[in-house]
Amino acid sequence: MDVVGVGALNLDLITGASAVGGSPLLARIDAYTGLRPPLESGSERLVEEPAVRAALECLRAEGVPLTPELGGSAFNALHALARLGRGLRLGYVSVAGSSPLEAVDPLAVLDGLGIDRSLVLPDPERLCGICLSVHDGGERTLLTHTGANTGIAGHVRRNFEEIAGTLAGARVVHVTSFLDPDGGAALRRLLDAVRERSPRTIVTFDPGHAWSTAPSDDVLAMAAASDYLLLNEREFTDLAPLLPGLRGTAVVKYPDRVEVRRPGSVERWTHRPLRDGEIEDATGAGDVFAAGVLAALAANRALLGAGVRLGMALAAHKLRHVGARGHDGFRAITGDFLRHPSRVR
């Protein structure tokens, strides 16, 4: 396969900016649910199912409509890759719980996108992960209930050889966080096996907010062993001091630029940030950016710069649409971005 994603599968329930209409939703959710400490704009909070249900009741009381989508960081990236029109062979490793909405069935969505799900474990007895994405102050804030995603460690242990063999046969493996107490250890062992079996397989790692702000030893080991780390500014600030002598490449997203940081060099690509009024939904925008980078790496490492530029263009387009509603435009945007290698530094 060209790209195999390893990550959660969630039912995302998304508030778009036009639906919010400037209402200070985070403060209202805090007051309604009693969450402590208060929600921080742009963060992700792991909560139990009752807290998600209470937040949904708050939004219903406020008359805020929600857009349901299948989500999860690695899935969002592969979803975008599937819509680029480049004929990439894609696969996914995860656990799929049952969805409370028939319209968002995880296995059916994967099939519809042509993403191989032979290593997705169905778990119909448990609820899938649920992620409430709230647009507030130009940022997206996530309340996440892990649901069946906590089964990833057991899935990896029981099917280790098959999963490791598939990942070792891929050009690119893209790993994202599981909010599972044992998930980090299981994924670390898995990536160690992939490294040993196939040194040429490219490993990209996006630890996300939760794993970056409170990284375990396993998370730090995966970050240090990855070829490419995909981070935003805050995540880089949290992780970089804990990774002295990092040998891989860090691709760091800032509001006005992207930096590619290699040992001894920094390369920058700038862009004009969208104004708040231009942003409809930021959920998964970083994952859509990652899709540009992954598409480039799957073709040729020398195309990384073109992948960064493609990722910025895709993310800017995505920000103007709720969920995946704008993904039909990705094929046209991709155009000539990956036709010629950019200079490697």
C-alpha positions in Angstrom: 0.0 0.0 0.0 1.0 3.6 -0.4 -0.2 5.0 2.9 -1.6 3.2 5.9 -3.1 5.2 8.8 -3.1 4.1 12.4 -5.6 6.0 14.5 -9.0 6.4 16.1 -12.4 6.3 14.5 -14.9 8.8 16.0 -18.3 10.1 15.3 -17.5 13.8 15.0 -20.3 16.2 15.8 -19.3 19.6 14.5 -20.5 23.2 15.1 -19.7 25.5 12.2 -19.0 29.2 12.7 -22.1 30.3 10.9 -24.1 28.0 13.3 -22.5 29.5 16.3 -23.1 33.1 15.3 -20.6 34.6 17.7 -22.1 33.1 20.8 -19.5 32.3 23.5 -20.2 28.6 23.5 -17.3 27.4 25.6 -18.3 29.5 28.6 -21.9 28.2 28.2 -20.8 24.6 28.0 -18.6 25.1 31.1 -21.6 26.5 33.0 -24.0 23.8 31.8 -21.7 20.8 32.3 -19.7 22.0 35.3 -16.4 20.9 33.7 -13.3 21.8 35.7 -10.9 23.3 34.8 -12.8 25.4 32.3 -12.4 24.4 28.6 -9.4 26.1 26.9 -10.0 27.3 23.3 -8.1 25.2 20.8 -7.5 22.3 23.2 -8.8 18.7 23.4 -10.4 17.4 26.6 -10.9 13.7 27.3 -14.3 13.3 29.0 -16.7 10.5 30.0 -19.8 9.9 28.0 -22.1 11.8 30.4 -20.1 15.0 29.9 -20.4 14.7 26.1 -24.2 14.1 26.4 -24.5 17.2 28.7 -22.6 19.3 26.2 -24.9 18.1 23.5 -27.9 19.0 25.6 -26.4 22.5 26.1 -26.0 23.0 22.3 -29.5 21.7 21.6 -30.9 24.2 24.2 -29.0 27.0 22.4 -30.4 25.9 19.1 -26.9 25.1 17.6 -27.1 22.6 14.7 -24.5 19.9 14.5 -22.9 18.3 11.4 -22.2 14.5 11.9 -19.1 13.1 10.2 -16.7 10.1 10.6 -13.5 11.5 12.1 -10.3 10.7 13.9 -7.0 12.4 13.1 -5.5 9.7 10.9 -8.8 9.0 9.3 -9.3 12.7 8.4 -5.9 12.6 6.7 -6.7 9.4 4.7 -10.1 10.8 3.8 -8.5 13.8 2.3 -5.9 11.6 0.5 -8.7 9.5 -1.0 -10.3 12.7 -2.4 -7.1 14.0 -4.2 -7.7 11.8 -7.2 -4.2 10.4 -7.2 -5.1 6.7 -7.1 -3.3 6.1 -3.9 -3.7 2.6 -2.2 -4.8 3.4 1.3 -5.4 1.2 4.4 -6.4 1.8 8.0 -5.7 0.2 11.4 -8.3 0.9 14.1 -11.2 -0.4 16.1 -14.7 0.5 14.9 -17.4 0.7 17.5 -21.1 1.1 16.8 -22.4 4.5 15.7 -25.5 5.9 17.2 -26.3 7.4 13.8 -27.0 5.1 10.9 -25.9 7.7 8.4 -22.3 7.6 9.8 -21.4 3.9 9.8 -17.6 3.7 10.1 -17.1 0.6 8.0 -19.4 1.8 5.3 -17.7 5.1 5.1 -14.2 3.4 4.8 -15.6 1.2 2.0 -17.1 4.2 0.2 -13.7 5.9 0.1 -11.9 2.8 -1.1 -9.8 2.5 2.1 -8.8 -1.0 3.0 -10.3 -2.0 6.3 -9.0 -5.5 6.7 -7.2 -4.4 9.8 -10.1 -2.4 11.3 -11.6 -4.5 14.1 -15.4 -4.2 14.4 -16.6 -3.9 18.0 -20.4 -3.7 17.7 -20.9 -4.1 21.4 -19.3 -0.8 22.3 -20.1 2.7 21.2 -17.6 4.3 18.8 -15.6 7.3 20.0 -17.5 10.5 20.0 -15.9 13.9 19.5 -17.8 17.1 19.9 -16.0 19.9 18.0 -17.0 23.4 19.1 -16.0 26.4 17.0 -15.2 29.3 19.4 -13.1 32.4 18.8 -11.7 31.1 15.5 -10.4 27.9 17.2 -11.9 24.4 17.4 -12.1 22.8 20.8 -12.7 19.1 21.2 -14.5 17.1 23.9 -13.7 13.5 23.2 -15.1 10.3 24.6 -12.9 7.4 23.6 -15.5 4.6 23.3 -14.3 1.5 21.5 -10.9 3.2 20.6 -9.6 1.9 24.0 -9.5 -1.5 22.3 -6.6 -0.7 20.1 -3.9 -2.1 22.4 -5.7 -5.5 22.6 -6.2 -5.4 18.8 -2.5 -4.8 18.2 -1.5 -7.5 20.6 -3.8 -10.2 19.2 -3.0 -9.4 15.5 0.5 -8.2 15.9 2.2 -10.1 13.1 -0.5 -9.3 10.5 -0.5 -5.6 11.4 3.3 -5.3 11.5 3.6 -7.1 8.2 1.1 -4.8 6.5 2.7 -1.6 7.9 6.2 -2.8 6.9 5.0 -3.3 3.3 3.7 0.3 3.0 5.5 3.2 1.6 4.2 5.5 4.4 2.8 4.8 7.8 0.9 7.7 9.5 0.4 7.3 13.2 -1.8 9.4 15.4 -2.8 9.3 19.0 -5.2 6.9 20.8 -6.6 8.1 24.1 -6.1 4.6 25.4 -4.0 4.1 28.6 -2.2 1.2 26.9 -2.2 2.5 23.4 1.1 4.2 23.4 3.0 1.1 24.6 1.3 -1.1 22.0 2.0 1.4 19.1 5.6 1.8 20.2 6.2 -1.9 20.0 4.5 -2.0 16.7 6.6 0.8 15.2 9.8 -0.8 16.5 8.9 -4.0 14.6 8.1 -2.0 11.4 11.5 -0.2 11.7 13.3 -3.5 12.1 11.5 -5.2 9.2 11.5 -2.3 6.7 13.9 0.6 7.4 12.8 2.2 4.1 9.1 2.6 5.2 8.5 6.2 6.1 6.9 6.8 9.5 5.1 10.0 10.2 3.7 10.8 13.6 1.1 13.3 14.7 0.8 13.1 18.5 -2.0 15.7 18.7 -2.8 17.9 21.7 -3.2 15.3 24.4 -0.1 13.3 23.7 2.0 16.4 23.2 1.1 18.2 26.4 1.5 15.1 28.7 3.7 12.7 26.7 4.5 9.3 28.1 7.9 7.7 27.6 6.3 5.6 24.8 5.1 8.7 23.1 8.5 10.3 23.3 10.2 7.2 22.0 7.8 7.1 19.0 8.4 10.8 18.3 12.2 10.3 18.4 12.0 7.3 16.1 9.7 8.9 13.5 11.0 10.2 10.2 8.6 13.1 10.2 6.8 14.8 13.2 3.6 16.8 12.3 3.0 19.4 14.9 1.3 22.7 15.5 3.1 25.6 17.3 1.9 24.7 20.8 2.7 21.0 20.3 6.2 21.8 19.1 6.8 24.1 22.1 5.7 21.3 24.5 7.6 18.4 22.8 10.8 20.0 21.5 12.5 20.4 24.9 11.8 16.7 25.6 13.5 15.5 22.4 17.1 16.7 22.4 19.1 15.6 19.5 16.0 14.8 17.4 17.2 13.1 14.1 14.0 13.3 12.2 12.2 16.2 10.5 9.6 18.3 12.3 7.0 19.9 10.2 5.6 22.7 12.4 2.4 24.7 11.6 2.2 28.3 12.7 -0.7 30.7 12.0 1.2 32.4 9.2 3.7 29.8 8.0 5.0 26.3 8.1 8.5 25.4 9.2 10.4 22.3 8.2 13.0 21.8 10.9 15.9 19.4 10.2 19.0 19.0 12.3 21.0 22.2 11.6 18.4 23.8 9.2 15.0 25.4 9.1 13.0 26.0 5.9 9.9 28.2 5.9 6.8 28.6 3.7 4.6 31.6 4.5 0.9 32.1 3.8 -1.8 34.7 4.6 -3.9 33.4 7.6 -7.6 33.5 7.0 -9.6 36.0 8.9 -12.1 34.8 11.5 -15.0 35.7 9.3 -13.5 33.4 6.5 -13.3 30.3 8.7 -16.3 28.1 8.9 -14.9 25.1 10.6 -11.3 24.3 11.7 -12.0 20.6 12.7 -9.4 18.4 10.9 -7.7 21.2 9.1 -4.3 20.1 10.4 -5.1 16.6 9.2 -6.0 17.9 5.8 -2.6 19.7 5.7 -1.0 16.4 6.7 -2.7 14.8 3.6 -0.6 17.1 1.3 2.6 16.1 3.1 1.7 12.4 3.0 0.8 12.5 -0.7 4.2 14.0 -1.4 6.2 11.5 0.7 4.3 8.6 -0.9 5.6 9.8 -4.3 9.1 11.0 -3.5 10.7 12.4 -0.3 12.1 15.1 -2.5 8.6 16.4 -3.0 8.2 17.4 0.7 8.3 21.2 -0.1 5.6 20.7 -2.7 3.6 18.7 -0.2 3.8 21.5 2.4 2.5 24.0 -0.2 -0.3 21.6 -1.2 -1.2 20.9 2.4 -1.5 24.7 3.1 -3.7 25.1 0.0 -5.9 22.1 1.0 -6.2 23.3 4.6 -7.2 26.9 3.5 -9.9 25.4 1.4 -11.1 23.1 4.1 -11.4 25.9 6.7 -14.1 27.5 4.6 -16.4 24.5 4.8 -18.0 22.5 7.6 -16.6 19.0 7.9 -15.8 17.3 4.6 -18.3 19.4 2.5 -15.5 21.1 0.6 -13.5 17.9 -0.1 -14.8 17.7 -3.7 -12.6 20.6 -4.5 -9.4 18.8 -3.5 -8.7 17.2 -6.8 -8.6 20.5 -8.7 -6.4 22.1 -6.0 -3.9 19.3 -6.2 -3.2 20.1 -9.8 0.5 20.4 -10.5 1.7 20.6 -6.9 3.4 17.2 -6.9 4.6 17.1 -10.5 8.2 18.3 -9.9 10.5 17.6 -7.0 11.4 20.6 -4.8 14.9 21.0 -3.5 15.8 18.9 -0.4 17.7 20.8 2.3 
